[in-house]
């Protein structure tokens, strides 16, 4: 964290500039209220009243449930596509057909089949997260040095043991990169789904505050999303550093 102080300082400078511009009425104080007012609303909504906390919990559940399902499905499929050419030829066309479709375009179809409940939101997050994990897993497997696999075969490793002991560890950096990308996508898609069809969640909270013109609370929800994304990424980088500690590199702090 010590090496990141210039970035945090820049954030403080921008917030101070926002505060001064709003206080001096250089910008519309109704549309862009003072940062101190936003933080007061943030504290009240998050801690005192707990309204923001109650809305945050369903969003976290949808994000991590959809992400977990995507990892459970995407990693094995990526391993199979990378090691078995028949599986690759079978799945590659449909993967490349579905993958370019924007994640938000899945929502109307998901509503038709699953309604507007929690299952729809989890499914949309799952579908949006699966392809980065799947493709990064496949790319990681295809990028494994064939010499490593041949050496394992020379020492009598079966195909299954070579998959678990050579291919999977060698592809792990790419797999974790795909998971890290998918976490950001999960946050975005969950918020969009909650804004469109939700009656709970941080996305619903932000849109509801905008509709009733409680602008400080709306910005408090947006700031919460930024902080949440930062914390999720920070924690994942720590986990990634732990799982890849055999590389002799560490996460920059």
Order of alpha helices (4+ residues) and beta strands (2+ residues): alpha-alpha-alpha-alpha-alpha-alpha-alpha-alpha-alpha-alpha-alpha
